[in-house]
Amino acid sequence: MNADSSRSPAARVMDEAIDLALEGRSPYPEHAAFIDADAPGVGGEIREAADEGLSVVLVAADGSTTILRPQLTAH
């Protein structure tokens, strides 16, 4: 087992996103929370990120991602 395998899928994708951003080619939003899709309380984490105006990169156990963007509403 290598050291990377002990990290969560979201942590691994976030590390990859940082490397890609340094190269100027990240496919992820600049201000985003990386969240494991199967984590306990995932709904609360998504809600908290949205309340903070962050996009969410939801990461499945296999490393696949879904990007959720907060909806801007006029007050």
N, CA, C and O atoms as a MOPAC input file, in Angstrom:
PM7 MOZYME 1SCF
protein

 N      0.84600 1    -1.17500 1     0.00000 1
 C      0.00000 1     0.00000 1     0.00000 1
 C      0.89000 1     1.23600 1     0.00000 1
 O      1.79500 1     1.35200 1     0.82600 1
 N      0.63700 1     2.15200 1    -0.91600 1
 C      1.44000 1     3.36900 1    -0.92300 1
 C      0.74500 1     4.43200 1    -0.07800 1
 O     -0.42500 1     4.28500 1     0.27300 1
 N      1.46000 1     5.49000 1     0.24300 1
 C      0.94300 1     6.53700 1     1.12500 1
 C     -0.29000 1     7.20400 1     0.53300 1
 O     -1.17900 1     7.62000 1     1.27600 1
 N     -0.35900 1     7.31100 1    -0.78400 1
 C     -1.48000 1     7.96800 1    -1.43300 1
 C     -2.77900 1     7.19400 1    -1.25500 1
 O     -3.85000 1     7.80200 1    -1.23200 1
 N     -2.71800 1     5.87200 1    -1.12700 1
 C     -3.92400 1     5.06700 1    -1.02800 1
 C     -4.65400 1     5.27200 1     0.29300 1
 O     -5.82700 1     4.91400 1     0.40100 1
 N     -4.00000 1     5.83100 1     1.29100 1
 C     -4.65600 1     6.08000 1     2.56800 1
 C     -5.42800 1     7.39600 1     2.56300 1
 O     -6.19000 1     7.66800 1     3.49100 1
 N     -5.24400 1     8.20000 1     1.54800 1
 C     -5.92900 1     9.49600 1     1.44700 1
 C     -7.29400 1     9.30500 1     0.81900 1
 O     -7.49700 1     8.37600 1     0.03700 1
 N     -8.21700 1    10.16300 1     1.15000 1
 C     -9.57200 1    10.06300 1     0.60800 1
 C     -9.56300 1    10.40400 1    -0.88200 1
 O     -8.65700 1    11.08600 1    -1.36200 1
 N    -10.57800 1     9.92600 1    -1.61100 1
 C    -10.65800 1    10.27400 1    -3.03400 1
 C    -10.67700 1    11.79000 1    -3.25100 1
 O    -10.03500 1    12.28700 1    -4.17700 1
 N    -11.40600 1    12.52700 1    -2.40800 1
 C    -11.46600 1    13.98200 1    -2.57100 1
 C    -10.09600 1    14.62100 1    -2.36100 1
 O     -9.73700 1    15.56000 1    -3.07100 1
 N     -9.33200 1    14.12300 1    -1.39700 1
 C     -7.99700 1    14.67400 1    -1.15000 1
 C     -7.07900 1    14.42100 1    -2.34600 1
 O     -6.29900 1    15.29400 1    -2.72900 1
 N     -7.17200 1    13.23500 1    -2.93000 1
 C     -6.33000 1    12.92400 1    -4.09600 1
 C     -6.70200 1    13.81000 1    -5.28800 1
 O     -5.81800 1    14.31100 1    -5.98200 1
 N     -8.00500 1    14.00700 1    -5.53400 1
 C     -8.43500 1    14.84800 1    -6.65400 1
 C     -8.03800 1    16.30300 1    -6.39300 1
 O     -7.63800 1    17.00400 1    -7.32200 1
 N     -8.14100 1    16.76700 1    -5.14800 1
 C     -7.75100 1    18.13300 1    -4.82900 1
 C     -6.25800 1    18.33100 1    -5.08700 1
 O     -5.86100 1    19.36800 1    -5.61900 1
 N     -5.43400 1    17.36500 1    -4.72400 1
 C     -4.00100 1    17.46300 1    -5.00500 1
 C     -3.74700 1    17.56300 1    -6.50200 1
 O     -2.92600 1    18.36100 1    -6.95300 1
 N     -4.46000 1    16.74600 1    -7.26300 1
 C     -4.32700 1    16.79500 1    -8.72500 1
 C     -4.77400 1    18.15600 1    -9.25100 1
 O     -4.14400 1    18.71100 1   -10.15100 1
 N     -5.85500 1    18.69500 1    -8.69500 1
 C     -6.36100 1    20.00100 1    -9.12300 1
 C     -5.34000 1    21.09800 1    -8.86200 1
 O     -5.17400 1    22.00400 1    -9.68000 1
 N     -4.66000 1    21.02000 1    -7.73200 1
 C     -3.63000 1    22.02000 1    -7.41600 1
 C     -2.49500 1    21.94600 1    -8.43500 1
 O     -2.04400 1    22.97200 1    -8.94300 1
 N     -2.03700 1    20.73300 1    -8.72900 1
 C     -0.96300 1    20.57000 1    -9.71700 1
 C     -1.39000 1    21.11600 1   -11.07700 1
 O     -0.61800 1    21.81100 1   -11.73700 1
 N     -2.62100 1    20.80500 1   -11.49700 1
 C     -3.11700 1    21.28900 1   -12.78900 1
 C     -3.27200 1    22.80300 1   -12.78800 1
 O     -2.99500 1    23.45200 1   -13.79600 1
 N     -3.71200 1    23.37600 1   -11.66700 1
 C     -3.86700 1    24.82800 1   -11.58400 1
 C     -2.51000 1    25.52400 1   -11.70600 1
 O     -2.40200 1    26.57800 1   -12.33300 1
 N     -1.48400 1    24.93400 1   -11.10900 1
 C     -0.14200 1    25.51300 1   -11.22800 1
 C      0.33800 1    25.50800 1   -12.67300 1
 O      1.13300 1    26.35500 1   -13.07900 1
 N     -0.15400 1    24.54600 1   -13.44100 1
 C      0.18400 1    24.46300 1   -14.86100 1
 C     -0.77700 1    25.28600 1   -15.71100 1
 O     -0.60700 1    25.37500 1   -16.92700 1
 N     -1.78500 1    25.88900 1   -15.08200 1
 C     -2.75900 1    26.70900 1   -15.80400 1
 C     -3.78700 1    25.91400 1   -16.57900 1
 O     -4.33900 1    26.41000 1   -17.56100 1
 N     -4.05700 1    24.67100 1   -16.15100 1
 C     -5.00600 1    23.86100 1   -16.91200 1
 C     -5.94700 1    23.02900 1   -16.04600 1
 O     -6.29900 1    21.90700 1   -16.41000 1
 N     -6.35100 1    23.57300 1   -14.90600 1
 C     -7.26700 1    22.85700 1   -14.04200 1
 C     -8.69300 1    22.91300 1   -14.59100 1
 O     -9.16000 1    23.98300 1   -14.98100 1
 N     -9.38800 1    21.77700 1   -14.62600 1
 C    -10.78000 1    21.76900 1   -15.09400 1
 C    -11.76900 1    22.13200 1   -13.97600 1
 O    -12.97900 1    22.13900 1   -14.19900 1
 N    -11.26500 1    22.42700 1   -12.79600 1
 C    -12.12500 1    22.66400 1   -11.64900 1
 C    -12.27300 1    24.15300 1   -11.37100 1
 O    -11.37500 1    24.93200 1   -11.69200 1
 N    -13.40500 1    24.56200 1   -10.77200 1
 C    -13.58300 1    25.97700 1   -10.42200 1
 C    -12.50000 1    26.43200 1    -9.44900 1
 O    -11.98900 1    25.64200 1    -8.65400 1
 N    -12.16100 1    27.71000 1    -9.52500 1
 C    -11.09100 1    28.24300 1    -8.67800 1
 C    -11.43700 1    28.16200 1    -7.18900 1
 O    -10.58100 1    27.81300 1    -6.37700 1
 N    -12.65400 1    28.47200 1    -6.83400 1
 C    -13.07800 1    28.43900 1    -5.43200 1
 C    -14.03600 1    27.27700 1    -5.25700 1
 O    -15.22700 1    27.39300 1    -5.54800 1
 N    -13.51200 1    26.15500 1    -4.77800 1
 C    -14.32800 1    24.94800 1    -4.66900 1
 C    -13.97200 1    24.15400 1    -3.42700 1
 O    -12.84400 1    24.18700 1    -2.93500 1
 N    -14.97000 1    23.44200 1    -2.94000 1
 C    -14.76900 1    22.47900 1    -1.86200 1
 C    -14.75000 1    21.09500 1    -2.49000 1
 O    -15.63100 1    20.76300 1    -3.28300 1
 N    -13.76800 1    20.29300 1    -2.14900 1
 C    -13.66100 1    18.92200 1    -2.64700 1
 C    -14.22100 1    18.01000 1    -1.56200 1
 O    -13.69300 1    17.95000 1    -0.45100 1
 N    -15.30300 1    17.29900 1    -1.89900 1
 C    -16.03700 1    16.52400 1    -0.90600 1
 C    -16.19700 1    15.08400 1    -1.38900 1
 O    -16.52900 1    14.83800 1    -2.54900 1
 N    -15.95700 1    14.13600 1    -0.47900 1
 C    -16.17600 1    12.72500 1    -0.79800 1
 C    -17.67500 1    12.44600 1    -0.86000 1
 O    -18.41100 1    12.75300 1     0.07800 1
 N    -18.11600 1    11.86700 1    -1.95800 1
 C    -19.53800 1    11.61100 1    -2.17700 1
 C    -20.12200 1    10.64800 1    -1.15300 1
 O    -21.30800 1    10.73200 1    -0.83500 1
 N    -19.31200 1     9.74000 1    -0.63600 1
 C    -19.83200 1     8.75400 1     0.30000 1
 C    -19.51200 1     9.07500 1     1.76300 1
 O    -19.65600 1     8.21800 1     2.63500 1
 N    -19.08500 1    10.29600 1     2.02400 1
 C    -18.76900 1    10.69700 1     3.39900 1
 C    -20.05300 1    10.87400 1     4.20500 1
 O    -21.06600 1    11.32300 1     3.67000 1
 N    -20.01400 1    10.52400 1     5.48400 1
 C    -21.17800 1    10.79600 1     6.33300 1
 C    -21.42900 1    12.30800 1     6.37300 1
 O    -20.47900 1    13.08500 1     6.47000 1
 N    -22.66100 1    12.72000 1     6.30300 1
 C    -22.98400 1    14.13900 1     6.36500 1
 C    -22.66900 1    14.91100 1     5.11900 1
 O    -22.50600 1    16.13000 1     5.16900 1
 N    -22.57700 1    14.22000 1     3.98300 1
 C    -22.20300 1    14.88600 1     2.73200 1
 C    -23.18400 1    16.00100 1     2.37200 1
 O    -22.78200 1    17.03400 1     1.83700 1
 N    -24.46700 1    15.79300 1     2.66500 1
 C    -25.45700 1    16.83000 1     2.35400 1
 C    -25.17500 1    18.11700 1     3.10500 1
 O    -25.28300 1    19.20600 1     2.54200 1
 N    -24.81800 1    17.99600 1     4.36700 1
 C    -24.48800 1    19.17200 1     5.15800 1
 C    -23.24300 1    19.87600 1     4.65100 1
 O    -23.17200 1    21.10400 1     4.64700 1
 N    -22.25800 1    19.08900 1     4.22200 1
 C    -21.03000 1    19.68300 1     3.67600 1
 C    -21.31900 1    20.44100 1     2.38100 1
 O    -20.77400 1    21.52100 1     2.15200 1
 N    -22.17600 1    19.86900 1     1.54100 1
 C    -22.54500 1    20.54100 1     0.29200 1
 C    -23.28900 1    21.83200 1     0.60800 1
 O    -23.00300 1    22.87300 1     0.01700 1
 N    -24.22600 1    21.77100 1     1.52300 1
 C    -25.00900 1    22.95300 1     1.90700 1
 C    -24.09900 1    24.04600 1     2.45100 1
 O    -24.24900 1    25.21500 1     2.09700 1
 N    -23.16000 1    23.67100 1     3.30700 1
 C    -22.23000 1    24.64900 1     3.88500 1
 C    -21.38500 1    25.31800 1     2.80100 1
 O    -21.20000 1    26.53500 1     2.81500 1
 N    -20.87800 1    24.52400 1     1.87000 1
 C    -20.07900 1    25.08200 1     0.77700 1
 C    -20.92000 1    26.04300 1    -0.05900 1
 O    -20.45700 1    27.12700 1    -0.41300 1
 N    -22.15400 1    25.64700 1    -0.37500 1
 C    -23.02500 1    26.50800 1    -1.16700 1
 C    -23.33400 1    27.80200 1    -0.42200 1
 O    -23.35700 1    28.87600 1    -1.02300 1
 N    -23.57300 1    27.70100 1     0.89000 1
 C    -23.83300 1    28.90100 1     1.68800 1
 C    -22.65100 1    29.85700 1     1.65700 1
 O    -22.82200 1    31.07000 1     1.77800 1
 N    -21.45500 1    29.31000 1     1.49400 1
 C    -20.24300 1    30.13400 1     1.41900 1
 C    -19.95000 1    30.59300 1    -0.01300 1
 O    -18.95400 1    31.27200 1    -0.26200 1
 N    -20.83000 1    30.21300 1    -0.95400 1
 C    -20.64600 1    30.62100 1    -2.34300 1
 C    -19.61400 1    29.80300 1    -3.08600 1
 O    -19.14500 1    30.21400 1    -4.14800 1
 N    -19.25100 1    28.64400 1    -2.54300 1
 C    -18.24500 1    27.78900 1    -3.17900 1
 C    -18.89900 1    26.79500 1    -4.12100 1
 O    -20.01500 1    26.33500 1    -3.87800 1
 N    -18.21000 1    26.47200 1    -5.17900 1
 C    -18.59300 1    25.33400 1    -5.99200 1
 C    -18.19800 1    24.08300 1    -5.22300 1
 O    -17.38000 1    24.14300 1    -4.30600 1
 N    -18.78100 1    22.95300 1    -5.59600 1
 C    -18.45800 1    21.68200 1    -4.95800 1
 C    -17.96200 1    20.72200 1    -6.01300 1
 O    -18.59000 1    20.54900 1    -7.05800 1
 N    -16.83500 1    20.10100 1    -5.73800 1
 C    -16.36100 1    18.99500 1    -6.55500 1
 C    -16.66800 1    17.75000 1    -5.73000 1
 O    -15.98200 1    17.44500 1    -4.75500 1
 N    -17.70600 1    17.04600 1    -6.14200 1
 C    -18.14300 1    15.84700 1    -5.44600 1
 C    -17.37100 1    14.67900 1    -6.04300 1
 O    -17.44800 1    14.43400 1    -7.24600 1
 N    -16.62900 1    13.95900 1    -5.21000 1
 C    -15.71400 1    12.92400 1    -5.68500 1
 C    -16.19600 1    11.54600 1    -5.22600 1
 O    -16.34000 1    11.28800 1    -4.03100 1
 N    -16.44000 1    10.66800 1    -6.20200 1
 C    -16.85500 1     9.29300 1    -5.91000 1
 C    -15.63600 1     8.46000 1    -5.52600 1
 O    -14.49500 1     8.87100 1    -5.73600 1
 N    -15.89500 1     7.29400 1    -4.96700 1
 C    -14.81500 1     6.40500 1    -4.52300 1
 C    -13.86700 1     6.03500 1    -5.65700 1
 O    -12.68300 1     5.79800 1    -5.42200 1
 N    -14.38400 1     5.98400 1    -6.89700 1
 C    -13.53800 1     5.63000 1    -8.03600 1
 C    -12.75900 1     6.81700 1    -8.59800 1
 O    -12.03500 1     6.67500 1    -9.58400 1
 N    -12.90700 1     7.99800 1    -7.96800 1
 C    -12.18300 1     9.18900 1    -8.41100 1
 C    -12.93000 1    10.02500 1    -9.43000 1
 O    -12.45500 1    11.09700 1    -9.80600 1
 N    -14.09300 1     9.56300 1    -9.89300 1
 C    -14.87200 1    10.36700 1   -10.83100 1
 C    -15.46400 1    11.56200 1   -10.08900 1
 O    -15.69100 1    11.50500 1    -8.88000 1
 N    -15.70800 1    12.63200 1   -10.81900 1
 C    -16.15900 1    13.86800 1   -10.19600 1
 C    -17.42100 1    14.41700 1   -10.83500 1
 O    -17.69400 1    14.19800 1   -12.01500 1
 N    -18.17500 1    15.13300 1   -10.02800 1
 C    -19.32000 1    15.91300 1   -10.47700 1
 C    -19.14900 1    17.29600 1    -9.87300 1
 O    -18.89900 1    17.42900 1    -8.67500 1
 N    -19.28300 1    18.31600 1   -10.69100 1
 C    -19.11800 1    19.68200 1   -10.21000 1
 C    -20.49500 1    20.29800 1   -10.01300 1
 O    -21.32600 1    20.31000 1   -10.92100 1
 N    -20.71600 1    20.80900 1    -8.80700 1
 C    -21.95200 1    21.51700 1    -8.47300 1
 C    -21.58700 1    22.97500 1    -8.27200 1
 O    -20.66100 1    23.29300 1    -7.52500 1
 N    -22.30500 1    23.85200 1    -8.93000 1
 C    -22.03100 1    25.28800 1    -8.80900 1
 C    -23.17200 1    25.95700 1    -8.06500 1
 O    -24.33900 1    25.64900 1    -8.30900 1
 N    -22.84200 1    26.87600 1    -7.15300 1
 C    -23.91600 1    27.53200 1    -6.40600 1
 C    -24.75700 1    28.40700 1    -7.33800 1
 O    -24.24700 1    29.04600 1    -8.25900 1
 N    -26.02400 1    28.41000 1    -7.07000 1
 C    -26.92700 1    29.23700 1    -7.86800 1
 C    -26.97900 1    30.61900 1    -7.24400 1
 O    -27.26800 1    30.76300 1    -6.05700 1
 N    -26.70100 1    31.62300 1    -8.04000 1
 C    -26.76200 1    32.98400 1    -7.54800 1
 C    -28.18900 1    33.47600 1    -7.63200 1
 O    -28.83600 1    33.35500 1    -8.67200 1
 N    -28.67100 1    34.02100 1    -6.55600 1
 C    -30.02700 1    34.53600 1    -6.53200 1
 C    -29.99900 1    36.00500 1    -6.19500 1
 O    -29.16400 1    36.46300 1    -5.41400 1
 N    -30.92100 1    36.74100 1    -6.79000 1
 C    -31.02600 1    38.16800 1    -6.49800 1
 C    -31.87500 1    38.33800 1    -5.24200 1
 O    -32.88300 1    37.65500 1    -5.06100 1
 N    -31.46100 1    39.24100 1    -4.39300 1
 C    -32.22300 1    39.50500 1    -3.17000 1
 C    -32.91500 1    40.82800 1    -3.26600 1
 O    -33.60900 1    41.23100 1    -2.33300 1

